[in-house]
Amino acid sequence: MTLAFCERHAAAARADLMRVCAEIREELEPQEVTAEVAQALGAGEAESAPHLARGIAGAIYVSCTGRGGPHFGGPSAELQIIRRALGDVPLVGFFANGEIARNHVYGYTGVLTVFTASR
């Protein structure tokens, strides 16, 4: 049996959430795109505008009730971080008292499920 001791640390949780979202977006929508796609996205719109060339169709975020609100600085703060990192994609979230990822139930975590669209 493995035992792990963890500390609730708001800055670390925020940084980790931003890192994970950035990694997901980069994997699904790499910054290196063809000239045609870059032109279609437009210079100012590239970071947030939805486009057919993108792979992210939407996302669901489930957060622990112990993390939300004040832990991230206010209501919907986690979803705002995710929205900023993933771009303007359909996003819904809710709080739970246990988060399921693969075959485990976790506490004090957030689980992000990202849906992709065929290109």
Contacts in CASP RR format, 6 or more apart in sequence:
PFRMAT RR
TARGET T0000
AUTHOR 0000-0000-0000
METHOD contacts of the structure
MODEL  1
MTLAFCERHAAAARADLMRVCAEIREELEPQEVTAEVAQALGAGEAESAP
HLARGIAGAIYVSCTGRGGPHFGGPSAELQIIRRALGDVPLVGFFANGEI
ARNHVYGYTGVLTVFTASR
6 108 0 8 1.000
8 67 0 8 1.000
8 71 0 8 1.000
8 108 0 8 1.000
10 71 0 8 1.000
10 72 0 8 1.000
10 73 0 8 1.000
13 67 0 8 1.000
13 71 0 8 1.000
13 72 0 8 1.000
14 72 0 8 1.000
14 81 0 8 1.000
17 78 0 8 1.000
17 81 0 8 1.000
17 82 0 8 1.000
17 85 0 8 1.000
17 110 0 8 1.000
18 81 0 8 1.000
18 85 0 8 1.000
20 112 0 8 1.000
21 81 0 8 1.000
21 82 0 8 1.000
21 85 0 8 1.000
21 86 0 8 1.000
21 112 0 8 1.000
22 85 0 8 1.000
24 86 0 8 1.000
24 112 0 8 1.000
24 114 0 8 1.000
25 56 0 8 1.000
25 85 0 8 1.000
25 86 0 8 1.000
25 87 0 8 1.000
28 54 0 8 1.000
28 55 0 8 1.000
28 56 0 8 1.000
28 114 0 8 1.000
28 116 0 8 1.000
29 53 0 8 1.000
29 54 0 8 1.000
29 55 0 8 1.000
29 56 0 8 1.000
33 41 0 8 1.000
33 53 0 8 1.000
37 51 0 8 1.000
37 53 0 8 1.000
38 46 0 8 1.000
40 51 0 8 1.000
40 53 0 8 1.000
41 49 0 8 1.000
41 51 0 8 1.000
41 53 0 8 1.000
42 49 0 8 1.000
47 87 0 8 1.000
48 87 0 8 1.000
48 88 0 8 1.000
49 88 0 8 1.000
50 87 0 8 1.000
50 88 0 8 1.000
50 89 0 8 1.000
53 119 0 8 1.000
54 89 0 8 1.000
54 117 0 8 1.000
55 116 0 8 1.000
55 117 0 8 1.000
55 119 0 8 1.000
56 86 0 8 1.000
56 87 0 8 1.000
56 89 0 8 1.000
56 114 0 8 1.000
56 115 0 8 1.000
56 116 0 8 1.000
56 117 0 8 1.000
57 89 0 8 1.000
57 90 0 8 1.000
57 115 0 8 1.000
57 116 0 8 1.000
57 117 0 8 1.000
58 86 0 8 1.000
58 89 0 8 1.000
58 90 0 8 1.000
58 91 0 8 1.000
58 114 0 8 1.000
58 115 0 8 1.000
59 82 0 8 1.000
59 86 0 8 1.000
59 89 0 8 1.000
59 90 0 8 1.000
59 91 0 8 1.000
59 92 0 8 1.000
59 112 0 8 1.000
59 113 0 8 1.000
59 114 0 8 1.000
59 115 0 8 1.000
60 91 0 8 1.000
60 92 0 8 1.000
60 93 0 8 1.000
60 112 0 8 1.000
60 113 0 8 1.000
61 78 0 8 1.000
61 79 0 8 1.000
61 82 0 8 1.000
61 91 0 8 1.000
61 92 0 8 1.000
61 93 0 8 1.000
61 110 0 8 1.000
61 111 0 8 1.000
61 112 0 8 1.000
61 113 0 8 1.000
62 93 0 8 1.000
62 94 0 8 1.000
62 95 0 8 1.000
62 96 0 8 1.000
62 99 0 8 1.000
62 100 0 8 1.000
62 110 0 8 1.000
62 111 0 8 1.000
62 113 0 8 1.000
63 78 0 8 1.000
63 93 0 8 1.000
63 94 0 8 1.000
63 95 0 8 1.000
63 96 0 8 1.000
63 99 0 8 1.000
63 109 0 8 1.000
63 110 0 8 1.000
63 111 0 8 1.000
64 95 0 8 1.000
64 96 0 8 1.000
64 97 0 8 1.000
64 98 0 8 1.000
64 99 0 8 1.000
64 106 0 8 1.000
64 107 0 8 1.000
64 108 0 8 1.000
64 109 0 8 1.000
64 110 0 8 1.000
65 95 0 8 1.000
65 96 0 8 1.000
65 97 0 8 1.000
66 95 0 8 1.000
66 108 0 8 1.000
67 78 0 8 1.000
67 108 0 8 1.000
67 109 0 8 1.000
67 110 0 8 1.000
68 74 0 8 1.000
68 77 0 8 1.000
68 78 0 8 1.000
68 95 0 8 1.000
69 75 0 8 1.000
69 76 0 8 1.000
69 77 0 8 1.000
69 78 0 8 1.000
72 78 0 8 1.000
72 81 0 8 1.000
78 110 0 8 1.000
79 91 0 8 1.000
79 93 0 8 1.000
82 91 0 8 1.000
82 112 0 8 1.000
83 89 0 8 1.000
83 91 0 8 1.000
86 114 0 8 1.000
98 105 0 8 1.000
98 106 0 8 1.000
98 107 0 8 1.000
98 109 0 8 1.000
99 105 0 8 1.000
99 106 0 8 1.000
99 107 0 8 1.000
99 109 0 8 1.000
99 110 0 8 1.000
99 111 0 8 1.000
100 106 0 8 1.000
100 111 0 8 1.000
101 109 0 8 1.000
101 111 0 8 1.000
END
